[in-house]
Amino acid sequence: MIGLQTRPTTADRPEADPDSRPVTVAITGLLAEREFPTAREAGTAAWTILRAQPIGWCQAEAFREFLCKGLAERLDQLLQRGPVVALAFTLDGESRLVTITRAAS
């Protein structure tokens, strides 16, 4: 007889909900490291700052796509692979970095 195996989901593990854990965001020269209660709030704050900058249409669209749609799930996946998500962009001829990490528990 072959047994049926299923993978646990976030419904089975509520503590694993990707948006229920705090996230830290920093943007070089624009936002000092700051903790947000959820990934959605962190993404909204970062996008609010970035969209007001003259970073160009292409960069702005890439950041909008990354920070606004499915950020909590995407961050959960990326932060399982490594401790930091770093997104680079250029502003006023300088390389800048958006750094996102899980906040210390």
DOSEMI-595123 format. One record per atom (N, C-alpha, C): atom name; x, y, z. Coordinates in Angstrom, 1 decimal, padded with zeros to 4 digits. Example, Ala and Ser with C-alpha at 12.3 -4.5 7.8 and 13.67 -1.06 7.14 Angstrom:
BEGIN
- N,013.2,-005.7,007.8 .
- CA,012.3,-004.5,007.8 .
- C,013.2,-003.3,007.8 .
- N,012.8,-002.2,007.1 .
- CA,013.7,-001.1,007.1 .
- C,012.9,000.0,007.9 .
end
This chain:
BEGIN
- N,000.8,-001.2,000.0 .
- CA,000.0,000.0,000.0 .
- C,000.9,001.2,000.0 .
- N,000.5,002.2,-000.8 .
- CA,001.3,003.5,-000.9 .
- C,000.6,004.5,000.0 .
- N,001.4,005.1,000.8 .
- CA,000.8,006.1,001.7 .
- C,000.8,007.5,001.0 .
- N,-000.1,008.3,001.3 .
- CA,-000.2,009.7,000.8 .
- C,000.5,010.6,001.7 .
- N,001.5,011.3,001.1 .
- CA,002.2,012.3,001.9 .
- C,001.9,013.7,001.4 .
- N,001.7,014.6,002.4 .
- CA,001.4,016.0,002.0 .
- C,002.4,016.9,002.7 .
- N,002.6,018.0,002.1 .
- CA,003.5,019.0,002.6 .
- C,002.8,020.0,003.6 .
- N,003.3,020.3,004.7 .
- CA,002.6,021.3,005.5 .
- C,002.5,022.6,004.8 .
- N,001.4,023.3,005.1 .
- CA,001.2,024.7,004.5 .
- C,001.2,025.7,005.7 .
- N,001.2,027.0,005.3 .
- CA,001.1,028.0,006.3 .
- C,-000.1,027.8,007.2 .
- N,-001.2,027.3,006.6 .
- CA,-002.4,027.0,007.4 .
- C,-002.1,026.0,008.5 .
- N,-001.3,025.0,008.2 .
- CA,-000.9,024.0,009.2 .
- C,000.1,024.6,010.2 .
- N,000.8,025.6,009.8 .
- CA,001.8,026.2,010.7 .
- C,001.6,027.7,010.7 .
- N,000.7,028.2,011.5 .
- CA,000.4,029.7,011.5 .
- C,001.6,030.5,011.8 .
- N,002.5,030.0,012.6 .
- CA,003.7,030.8,013.0 .
- C,004.6,031.0,011.8 .
- N,004.4,030.3,010.7 .
- CA,005.3,030.4,009.5 .
- C,004.7,031.4,008.5 .
- N,003.6,032.1,008.9 .
- CA,003.0,033.1,008.0 .
- C,004.1,034.1,007.6 .
- N,004.4,034.3,006.3 .
- CA,005.5,035.1,005.9 .
- C,005.3,036.6,006.3 .
- N,004.1,037.0,006.5 .
- CA,003.9,038.4,006.8 .
- C,003.7,038.7,008.3 .
- N,003.9,037.7,009.2 .
- CA,003.6,037.9,010.6 .
- C,004.9,038.2,011.4 .
- N,006.0,038.3,010.7 .
- CA,007.3,038.5,011.4 .
- C,007.8,039.9,011.0 .
- N,008.4,040.6,011.9 .
- CA,009.0,041.9,011.6 .
- C,010.1,041.9,010.6 .
- N,010.2,043.0,009.8 .
- CA,011.2,043.1,008.8 .
- C,012.0,044.4,009.0 .
- N,013.3,044.4,008.8 .
- CA,014.1,045.6,008.8 .
- C,014.5,046.1,007.4 .
- N,014.3,047.4,007.2 .
- CA,014.7,047.9,005.9 .
- C,015.6,049.1,006.0 .
- N,016.6,049.2,005.2 .
- CA,017.4,050.4,005.1 .
- C,017.6,050.8,003.6 .
- N,017.7,052.1,003.3 .
- CA,018.0,052.5,002.0 .
- C,019.1,053.5,002.1 .
- N,020.3,053.2,001.5 .
- CA,021.5,054.0,001.5 .
- C,021.1,055.5,001.2 .
- N,021.4,056.4,002.2 .
- CA,021.2,057.8,002.0 .
- C,019.8,058.3,002.0 .
- N,018.8,057.4,002.2 .
- CA,017.4,057.8,002.2 .
- C,016.7,057.4,003.5 .
- N,017.0,056.2,004.0 .
- CA,016.3,055.6,005.1 .
- C,017.2,054.9,006.0 .
- N,017.4,055.3,007.2 .
- CA,018.2,054.6,008.2 .
- C,017.5,053.3,008.5 .
- N,018.3,052.3,009.0 .
- CA,017.7,051.0,009.3 .
- C,016.5,051.2,010.2 .
- N,015.4,050.6,009.8 .
- CA,014.1,050.8,010.5 .
- C,013.3,049.5,010.5 .
- N,012.7,049.1,011.6 .
- CA,012.0,047.9,011.7 .
- C,010.5,048.2,011.5 .
- N,009.9,047.3,010.7 .
- CA,008.4,047.3,010.4 .
- C,007.8,046.1,010.9 .
- N,006.5,046.1,011.4 .
- CA,005.9,044.9,011.9 .
- C,005.7,043.8,010.9 .
- N,005.5,044.2,009.6 .
- CA,005.2,043.2,008.6 .
- C,006.0,043.5,007.3 .
- N,006.2,042.5,006.4 .
- CA,006.8,042.8,005.2 .
- C,006.0,043.7,004.3 .
- N,004.7,043.7,004.4 .
- CA,003.9,044.6,003.6 .
- C,004.1,046.0,004.0 .
- N,004.2,046.3,005.3 .
- CA,004.4,047.6,005.7 .
- C,005.8,048.1,005.3 .
- N,006.8,047.2,005.4 .
- CA,008.1,047.6,005.0 .
- C,008.2,047.9,003.5 .
- N,007.6,047.1,002.7 .
- CA,007.5,047.3,001.3 .
- C,006.8,048.6,000.9 .
- N,005.7,048.9,001.6 .
- CA,005.0,050.2,001.3 .
- C,005.9,051.4,001.7 .
- N,006.6,051.3,002.8 .
- CA,007.4,052.4,003.2 .
- C,008.6,052.6,002.3 .
- N,009.2,051.5,001.9 .
- CA,010.4,051.6,000.9 .
- C,009.9,052.1,-000.4 .
- N,008.7,051.7,-000.9 .
- CA,008.2,052.1,-002.2 .
- C,007.8,053.6,-002.1 .
- N,007.3,054.0,-001.0 .
- CA,006.9,055.5,-000.9 .
- C,008.1,056.3,-001.0 .
- N,009.2,055.9,-000.4 .
- CA,010.5,056.7,-000.5 .
- C,011.0,056.6,-001.9 .
- N,011.1,055.4,-002.5 .
- CA,011.8,055.3,-003.8 .
- C,011.0,055.9,-004.9 .
- N,009.7,055.9,-004.9 .
- CA,008.9,056.5,-006.0 .
- C,009.0,058.0,-006.0 .
- N,009.4,058.6,-004.9 .
- CA,009.6,060.1,-004.9 .
- C,011.0,060.5,-005.4 .
- N,011.9,059.5,-005.7 .
- CA,013.2,059.8,-006.1 .
- C,013.3,059.8,-007.7 .
- N,014.3,060.5,-008.2 .
- CA,014.5,060.5,-009.7 .
- C,015.3,059.3,-010.1 .
- N,014.8,058.1,-010.0 .
- CA,015.6,056.9,-010.3 .
- C,015.3,056.4,-011.7 .
- N,014.5,057.0,-012.4 .
- CA,014.2,056.6,-013.8 .
- C,013.1,055.6,-013.8 .
- N,012.4,055.6,-015.0 .
- CA,011.2,054.7,-015.1 .
- C,011.5,053.3,-015.0 .
- N,012.5,052.8,-015.6 .
- CA,012.8,051.3,-015.6 .
- C,013.1,050.8,-014.2 .
- N,013.9,051.6,-013.4 .
- CA,014.2,051.2,-012.1 .
- C,013.0,051.3,-011.2 .
- N,012.2,052.4,-011.4 .
- CA,011.0,052.6,-010.6 .
- C,010.0,051.4,-010.8 .
- N,009.8,051.0,-012.0 .
- CA,008.9,049.9,-012.3 .
- C,009.4,048.6,-011.7 .
- N,010.7,048.3,-011.7 .
- CA,011.3,047.1,-011.1 .
- C,011.0,047.1,-009.6 .
- N,011.3,048.3,-009.0 .
- CA,011.0,048.4,-007.5 .
- C,009.6,048.3,-007.2 .
- N,008.7,048.9,-008.0 .
- CA,007.3,048.8,-007.7 .
- C,006.8,047.4,-007.8 .
- N,007.3,046.7,-008.8 .
- CA,006.9,045.2,-009.0 .
- C,007.4,044.4,-007.8 .
- N,008.7,044.6,-007.4 .
- CA,009.2,043.8,-006.3 .
- C,008.6,044.2,-004.9 .
- N,008.4,045.5,-004.7 .
- CA,008.0,045.9,-003.3 .
- C,006.5,045.9,-003.1 .
- N,005.7,045.8,-004.2 .
- CA,004.3,046.0,-004.0 .
- C,003.5,044.7,-004.2 .
- N,003.9,043.8,-005.0 .
- CA,003.1,042.6,-005.4 .
- C,003.7,041.4,-004.8 .
- N,003.1,040.8,-003.8 .
- CA,003.5,039.5,-003.2 .
- C,004.8,039.6,-002.5 .
- N,005.1,040.8,-001.9 .
- CA,006.4,041.0,-001.2 .
- C,006.6,040.0,000.0 .
- N,005.6,039.8,000.8 .
- CA,005.7,038.9,001.9 .
- C,006.1,037.5,001.6 .
- N,005.5,037.0,000.6 .
- CA,005.8,035.6,000.1 .
- C,007.2,035.6,-000.5 .
- N,007.5,036.6,-001.3 .
- CA,008.8,036.6,-002.0 .
- C,009.9,036.7,-001.0 .
- N,009.8,037.6,000.0 .
- CA,010.8,037.8,001.0 .
- C,011.0,036.5,001.8 .
- N,009.9,035.9,002.2 .
- CA,010.0,034.7,002.9 .
- C,010.8,033.7,002.2 .
- N,010.6,033.5,000.9 .
- CA,011.4,032.6,000.1 .
- C,012.9,033.0,000.0 .
- N,013.1,034.3,-000.2 .
- CA,014.5,034.8,-000.4 .
- C,015.3,034.7,000.9 .
- N,014.6,035.1,002.0 .
- CA,015.3,035.1,003.3 .
- C,015.5,033.7,003.9 .
- N,014.9,032.7,003.3 .
- CA,015.2,031.3,003.7 .
- C,016.5,030.9,003.0 .
- N,016.9,031.5,001.9 .
- CA,018.1,031.2,001.2 .
- C,019.3,031.9,001.8 .
- N,019.1,033.1,002.4 .
- CA,020.2,033.9,002.9 .
- C,019.6,034.9,003.9 .
- N,020.5,035.5,004.7 .
- CA,020.0,036.4,005.7 .
- C,019.6,037.8,005.2 .
- N,020.0,038.2,004.0 .
- CA,019.8,039.6,003.5 .
- C,019.3,039.6,002.1 .
- N,018.3,040.4,001.8 .
- CA,017.9,040.7,000.4 .
- C,018.4,042.1,000.1 .
- N,019.3,042.3,-000.9 .
- CA,019.9,043.6,-001.2 .
- C,019.5,043.9,-002.7 .
- N,018.9,045.1,-002.9 .
- CA,018.5,045.6,-004.2 .
- C,019.3,046.8,-004.5 .
- N,020.0,046.8,-005.6 .
- CA,020.8,048.0,-005.9 .
- C,020.1,048.9,-006.9 .
- N,020.4,050.2,-006.8 .
- CA,019.9,051.2,-007.8 .
- C,020.9,052.3,-007.8 .
- N,020.8,053.2,-008.8 .
- CA,021.6,054.3,-009.0 .
- C,020.8,055.6,-008.8 .
- N,021.3,056.5,-008.0 .
- CA,020.6,057.8,-007.7 .
- C,021.7,058.9,-007.7 .
- N,021.5,059.9,-008.5 .
- CA,022.5,061.0,-008.6 .
- C,023.9,060.5,-008.9 .
- N,024.0,059.5,-009.7 .
- CA,025.3,058.9,-010.1 .
- C,026.0,058.0,-009.1 .
- N,025.3,057.8,-007.9 .
- CA,025.8,057.0,-006.9 .
- C,025.1,055.7,-006.8 .
- N,025.8,054.6,-006.5 .
- CA,025.1,053.3,-006.3 .
- C,024.5,053.3,-004.9 .
- N,023.3,052.9,-004.8 .
- CA,022.6,052.8,-003.5 .
- C,022.1,051.4,-003.3 .
- N,021.7,051.1,-002.1 .
- CA,021.2,049.8,-001.8 .
- C,020.0,049.8,-000.9 .
- N,019.0,049.0,-001.3 .
- CA,017.9,048.7,-000.4 .
- C,018.2,047.4,000.3 .
- N,018.3,047.4,001.6 .
- CA,018.6,046.2,002.3 .
- C,017.4,045.7,003.2 .
- N,017.0,044.5,003.0 .
- CA,015.9,044.0,003.7 .
- C,016.3,042.7,004.5 .
- N,016.0,042.6,005.8 .
- CA,016.3,041.5,006.6 .
- C,015.1,041.2,007.5 .
- N,015.1,040.0,008.1 .
- CA,014.2,039.7,009.1 .
- C,014.7,040.4,010.4 .
- N,013.8,041.0,011.1 .
- CA,014.2,041.7,012.4 .
- C,014.6,040.6,013.4 .
- N,015.5,041.0,014.3 .
- CA,015.9,040.0,015.4 .
- C,014.7,039.8,016.2 .
- N,014.5,038.6,016.6 .
- CA,013.3,038.2,017.4 .
- C,013.5,038.6,018.9 .
end
